[in-house]
Amino acid sequence: MPETIRLTALPKEAVVRLLRNAGSSTISAETLAADIAAGAPVNADGTMSLVEYAAWLCREESDHAD
């Protein structure tokens, strides 16, 4: 049986890989680490929700546009 991918509980490496495969030219392990240091949400177990991270990125962009 294939491993289930949970978009709400991804290892950080998987977040980077998924976003790179989706076409992001700016995401990297370093960029993700900087985002986490700046407040990007991380689950208690160290995984990340791709949905919550995307929402955080949108809020950050919106805040910087003002």
Sequence and secondary structure as in RCSB ss.txt:
>XXXX:A:sequence
MPETIRLTALPKEAVVRLLRNAGSSTISAETLAADIAAGAPVNADGTMSLVEYAAWLCREESDHAD
>XXXX:A:secstr
      TTSB HHHHHHHHHHTT SS  HHHHHHHHHTT    TTS B HHHHHHHHHHHHHHHH 
